[in-house]
Structure formats: C-alpha cells, structure tokens
C-alpha cells in the first residue's frame, strides 16, 4: 500500500461536481496514508486538510488546523453572490474566503513586524 501521496492542485480546472467526486475519493483512501496537497481553494483545504499551511512569496506564513486558523485570523463577514452560473458563484466565494484568510495572515505578520509593507 502507498504510504505517502503528493498531489499538486488535484482539482484545478474541474467543475464543482468533479471536484466533489475527487474529494470523496481522497477521503475514502486517506486511512493509514500521509497526503500532501497544494490548492488555491480554501474550501478544499478546509475539507481535506488536518493541517493547513498558507504560503506567500514562497514562505510559509501561517499553519494550523482549520479551526485554529479560523479562530486566530478569521472574522465573520456576509456576502451575497448571485449568478445563473453556479461555477462562477463557487469560484467567487472560494476566492473571497481565500483572500480574507490571506489578508488576515498578512495583517498579523505586519503587526508582528515579520513582514514590512511597501511604502
């Protein structure tokens, strides 16, 4: 049995139904394996990851469980996206969540003087 699986953006370019099928497949086969995957989709990281690391500029900026990251960096916000195209809605919402978490991480790093914003 394969013990380590490395996946680079396994659902990139897939429609939402195919993404969900892939997630189900990965969850069914994760027992007794270490899976490392990269993704731009925060919902994917939230669903599949026991630990999530966010990188910016080739450097890991924050790492932890989904709950830890949400408690530490997350703030609530409401957003309504209306479109006849479900794929567009999913992409927009995923991007907004990713952006919100990334901005929270960057704000924390600036506050800690670990990252210096350009003037």
Secondary structure in CASP SS format (residue, H / E / C, confidence):
PFRMAT SS
TARGET T0000
AUTHOR 0000-0000-0000
METHOD secondary structure of the structure
MODEL  1
X C 1.00
X C 1.00
X C 1.00
X E 1.00
X E 1.00
X E 1.00
X E 1.00
X E 1.00
X C 1.00
X C 1.00
X C 1.00
X C 1.00
X C 1.00
X C 1.00
X C 1.00
X H 1.00
X H 1.00
X H 1.00
X H 1.00
X H 1.00
X H 1.00
X H 1.00
X H 1.00
X H 1.00
X H 1.00
X H 1.00
X H 1.00
X H 1.00
X C 1.00
X C 1.00
X C 1.00
X C 1.00
X C 1.00
X E 1.00
X E 1.00
X E 1.00
X E 1.00
X E 1.00
X C 1.00
X C 1.00
X C 1.00
X H 1.00
X H 1.00
X H 1.00
X H 1.00
X H 1.00
X H 1.00
X H 1.00
X C 1.00
X C 1.00
X C 1.00
X E 1.00
X E 1.00
X E 1.00
X E 1.00
X E 1.00
X C 1.00
X C 1.00
X E 1.00
X E 1.00
X E 1.00
X E 1.00
X E 1.00
X E 1.00
X C 1.00
X H 1.00
X H 1.00
X H 1.00
X H 1.00
X H 1.00
X H 1.00
X H 1.00
X H 1.00
X C 1.00
X C 1.00
X C 1.00
X C 1.00
X C 1.00
X C 1.00
X C 1.00
X C 1.00
X C 1.00
X C 1.00
X C 1.00
X C 1.00
X H 1.00
X H 1.00
X H 1.00
X H 1.00
X H 1.00
X H 1.00
X H 1.00
X H 1.00
X H 1.00
X H 1.00
X H 1.00
X H 1.00
X H 1.00
X H 1.00
X H 1.00
X H 1.00
X H 1.00
X H 1.00
X H 1.00
X H 1.00
X H 1.00
X H 1.00
X H 1.00
X H 1.00
X H 1.00
X H 1.00
X C 1.00
X C 1.00
X C 1.00
X C 1.00
X C 1.00
X C 1.00
X C 1.00
X C 1.00
END
